[in-house]
Amino acid sequence: QARGVQVCVRVRPILPKDGDIECAVNYRDERTGSVSGDDGKNSGIMKFDRLFDGSTTQAEIFDEFIKPAVKNVMDGFNGTIFAYGQSSSGKTTTMIGDIGVPDMEGLLPRVIAEFY
């Protein structure tokens, strides 16, 4: 069945190169979160179709959020996967990943494998 536009947010984990910082995203549940500013104030509650934290695997994101879109494309509907974010926010890791390493392959290699 066709689905309208859906918004999924993936927050990448804190990496060693990031230094001693904390994640600014406050998770309330799978769909709701807020962002803490440097001043400690929250952005207000934001709702999404799905909010993934830094511990979420590539496979979990694909199976839960992308695979249904791929099925819709195979059923004749248009589909788009769009990554947006500032530099070093995890777009390439999410979309491409580490090709050839099954647990680390991104969404695009998984989409292609799903077609074949």
C-alpha positions in Angstrom: 0.0 0.0 0.0 1.3 3.5 -0.8 2.5 5.7 2.0 2.7 9.5 2.0 5.8 11.4 2.9 7.3 10.1 6.2 10.1 11.7 8.2 12.6 9.5 10.0 15.4 11.0 12.1 18.6 9.1 12.9 20.9 10.5 15.5 24.4 9.2 15.0 26.4 8.0 18.1 29.0 10.2 19.8 32.3 9.2 18.3 35.8 9.4 19.9 36.7 12.2 17.6 33.8 14.3 19.1 35.6 14.6 22.4 33.9 14.8 25.7 30.4 15.9 24.7 26.9 14.6 25.4 24.1 14.0 22.8 21.9 17.0 22.5 18.8 14.9 21.6 16.5 14.0 24.4 14.4 10.9 23.4 10.9 10.7 24.8 9.8 7.7 22.7 10.2 6.2 19.2 8.5 9.3 17.7 9.2 12.2 20.0 12.2 14.1 21.1 13.7 17.5 21.8 17.1 19.1 21.4 19.0 20.8 24.2 20.9 23.9 23.3 24.2 25.0 24.8 22.3 27.1 27.3 20.4 24.0 28.5 17.1 25.1 27.1 15.1 22.6 25.0 13.9 23.3 21.5 10.4 22.1 22.3 8.9 18.8 21.5 9.3 17.5 18.0 7.4 14.6 16.5 8.5 12.4 13.6 7.3 9.2 12.0 10.3 7.5 13.6 13.2 8.7 15.8 16.2 6.4 15.9 19.0 6.9 18.5 22.7 6.3 18.0 22.5 2.6 19.1 20.2 1.7 16.2 21.8 -0.6 13.6 21.7 -0.1 9.8 19.6 -3.3 9.5 17.0 -2.1 12.0 16.6 1.2 10.1 16.3 -0.6 6.8 13.9 -3.3 8.0 11.6 -0.9 9.9 11.6 2.2 7.7 13.1 1.6 4.3 12.1 -1.9 3.3 8.4 -0.9 3.2 9.3 2.0 0.8 11.2 -0.5 -1.4 8.2 -2.7 -1.5 6.1 0.2 -2.6 8.5 0.9 -5.4 8.4 -2.7 -6.5 4.6 -2.4 -6.5 4.9 0.5 -9.0 4.8 3.6 -6.7 7.5 6.3 -6.6 9.9 6.3 -3.7 12.6 8.5 -2.4 15.2 8.2 0.4 16.6 11.5 1.3 19.4 12.2 3.7 19.9 15.7 5.1 22.1 17.1 7.8 25.2 19.2 8.5 28.7 18.0 7.8 29.8 15.0 9.9 26.2 14.2 10.9 26.3 10.7 9.6 24.6 11.0 6.1 27.2 9.0 4.2 27.5 6.3 6.9 23.7 5.9 6.9 23.3 5.9 3.2 26.5 4.1 2.0 28.1 2.6 5.1 31.0 0.2 4.8 30.2 -1.8 1.7 31.2 -5.5 2.1 30.8 -5.5 5.8 27.3 -6.9 6.3 26.5 -5.2 9.7 27.8 -1.8 8.5 26.4 -1.6 5.0 24.3 1.4 4.6 20.7 1.8 3.3 21.6 2.0 -0.5 23.5 -1.3 -0.7 20.6 -2.9 1.2 18.0 -1.3 -1.2 20.0 -2.7 -4.2 20.2 -6.1 -2.7 16.5 -6.1 -2.0 15.8 -5.5 -5.7 18.0 -8.5 -6.7 
